[in-house]
């Protein structure tokens, strides 16, 4: 083979490598985002593995299911845990399809920030910009939703506190923090190397407008949990609901957490 032919071959290989590297860079910089592998997930419960950790994910069927917030029973007594909620719903001919913590709470188990259930505001919006704990890691946010009876969820959104005050009022809302994903980007204060790991739960809205609740089976840091929403679940906005004491009731996947001494709960009830 002549020296001239060898030079041409080497030049061709170099060009191909350069083009491939450029395409990889473009993809890494976010100019082309692949479709989420969960975009075709059916409604209901799923157990997914993401970067070495297992997560329970519940996708709401907005055409058939109505999300609900629960805090107190008919005697104005706090539920405090999913087990007590289960007993209460059973008396009404209902059972839990899915339930988890609805957000952070104070020492008296009342919600930490804004809490609206069926149009009734029980707690006002917390507008403090500084304070103790994850709730005040700005920006925090609100999950708001409207329902039509117990038939379906009409409208839902995860918004930062500043965006929420500009939005049309919701019939139901729970404030928590911090935001996990904001406009498609992981919260800027999270670090992948963080050693602060807990069991965590949250809620997000994906690119199709579907509502996705998630719960980590093992302790993970905030970056890992946010990455689940941003990468695997393809959510533009997601909110951290709670951690460490998080509970999940998902009988479809044989998960039945019933104990604890918690504040507000969120989920879906169906006829027995």
N, C-alpha and C positions, 0 to 999 in steps of 0.2 A: 504494500500500500504506500502511495507516495506521501511525502511530507505535506503537500498541499491538501490532499484529501483528509488527512488526520486533523489538520488545523480546522477545516470546515466542520468536521464531526464534533470536535471539541467546542467550537463556537455554538453549534446547534444545541448541544447539551446544556451549555451555560445559559442560553436564552430560555430554554424550557424550564430550568430551575428557577430563573428569575421571575418568570411569569407565574409559576406555581407559588413561590414565596409571596408575591404581590397579592394573589387571590386569597391566600391564607390570612395575610394582614388585613385585607378588606373585610373578610368575614369576622375576624377577631375584633375589629374596630366597630362592628355593629352595623355596617352598611347593608348587610344581607342577613336577615334573621330566619333561620329554618323554622318550619312549622313545628309547634310543640307536639311531642309525642302523646300528650294527654288531650289534644284537641278533639279527638274522637271518642274519648271516654264516655260511656253511658252514665246516666244519672245513678246516684247511689254510692255505696262505700267501696273503696279500693285500698289495697296495701301496696305501696310503691317503694322501690329502693332507689335512693339517690345519693351518690357519692359516699357509699359505705354505711348509710343509715336507712332504716325503714321508717316510713311515714304512712299513717292512715289519712286518706283523703276522702272527703264526702262532697260529691257534686250535686247541687240542688237541682231538682227538676222544677223549674220555675212555672211550667204550665200545669203542674199537678200538686206541688208541695208549697206550703206556706211556712216561712220561718217564724218562730216565736221567741220572745224574751220572757223569762220567768224569774221572779224575785220573791214574791210572797203568795201565800194561799188565800182562800176566801176569808180566813179569820185573821188576816194581816200578819201572819207568822212567816218568817223567812224559811225558805226551803233548805238552804244551807248545803245541800248535796243532791246528787241525781237520784239517790235512792228514795228520798222523801218526795221528790218530784214524781217519780215513777208511781208511788202509792197514790198520790193526789190524782194523777191522770187516770189511773185504773178505776177510781171511783166515778169518773166521768165517762167511762167506756172508751178510753183512749190508751194507747201505748206509745212508747218512745221509739222513733225510727233512728234518731240521732240526737245527741246532746253533748255539750261541752261548756267550759267556762265562757262567760260572755264578756269578760273584761276584768280589770283590777278593781279592788274594793278597799274600803277603809276598815278600821278595827271593829266597827259595829256591823260589818258585812254589807253596808250600803255601798252602791257604786261610787267609784273614785271621781268620775266626771259625769258628763251628760248621760242621762238615761231617760229615754222616752219609750213607753210601751202602750200601744193601742191609742196613741194620741195624748196620753197623760204624761206630763213631764214630772218625774220624781226627783231628779237631780239636775242642777243647772250646768251649763257648759263651763268647764274648768279652763280659764284663760291665762293661768299663770305660765310664765315662760321658763321659770326655774323652780326646782324642787328636788326632793329625794326620790331616787328610783327610776326604773325604766320608763314609767309613765311620762316623766318630764324630759326625756331625751328627745329634744325637738328635731323635726316636727312630730307631734303625736297626731292622732286622727280619730275619725268617727266612721263606724259602719252604720249606714242608714238604709232603711228599706220600708216599702209600703206593701200591704197585703190586701187581698180581697177575701174576706171571711177566712175559712181554712182551706180554700181551694188552691190559691197560687200566690206567688210573690210577684207583684207587678213591676216594681222598680227597686233597684238596689245600687249602692255606690260606696266605695271606700275613698274618703276624702281627708286631706289634711284639715286641721282645725280652721285655718284661714280660708280654705276653699269651701268648707262646710257652711260657714256663715253667709256665703254668697249664694248658696244653692237653694232650690225650692224646698220648703220644709218636708221632713219625712214623718210618717206616722210612728215609726220605731227607730231608735238610735242608741248606740252604746259607744262611749268614748274610751279609748285606751291608748297605749303608746309603748314604744315608738312605732311610727310607720316602718314597715319592713321594706317596701318597694314604693318609690315615688316616680310616677311617669316613666315606668320601665327601668328605673335604675335603683340599685340597692342603696339603702341609707348610707350616706357618705361617712358616717362615724363608725360603721361596722368594720371589723377586721377579720379576715379569714384565719389568722393565727391566734385569735382570742382563745384563752383557756377557760373562759366562763361558760360552762355548759350545763344546761338544764333540759328537762322535758318541756316542750313548748307547744302552744297552740295559737292559731291565727285564722284570718279570713282574707280572701282576695277575690278580685274580679278579673277574669281573663279577657283576652282580646275579643272573644265572641260575646262578652257580657254575662258569662256564666259565673255563678257563685261557688267558690271552692273553699271549704274549711279543711284545715290540715292540723295534724297532731303528730309529734315526733315520738316514736316508740322508745328511743334512747335519748340521753342528754346530748344536745347539740348547741353550738354557739349561735348567736344571732345572725352572723353572716351566712352560715350554712342554711339556717331556716329561711332567711330572706332569699338565698340563691335558689332554693326549691321553688319558691313562687316566681322569681324572675326568669329562671331558666326552664325548669321542667314544666311548670304549670302555666307559663306564658302570661303572667299577670302584670298589667301595667301598674296596678296599685294593690298593696296588701298591708294589713294591719296586724300587729302583734296583740294578742288578747291576754295571754297570761303565761306563766312559766313556773317551774318547780313543783307547784301544787296542782297543776293542770290535770283534769279528769276527762275521760271520754267514755261515752256509752254508745256503742255501735253494734247492736246484736247481729246484724248481717254478717259481721266478721268476728263474732264471738268475743266482743270486747264489752265488759259490763262493769265499769267503775261506778260504785254506788256510795262510797263513803266520803268523808271530808267535812270541812266546816268553811264553806265558801260564800261568795256573794252571788251576783247575777249569773243566770244560765241562759244558754241559747240552743235552739235545735228545732226539731220537727216532730210533731205528734200526729199519729194516724189512728183511725178507728181500730178497735181490738178485733 
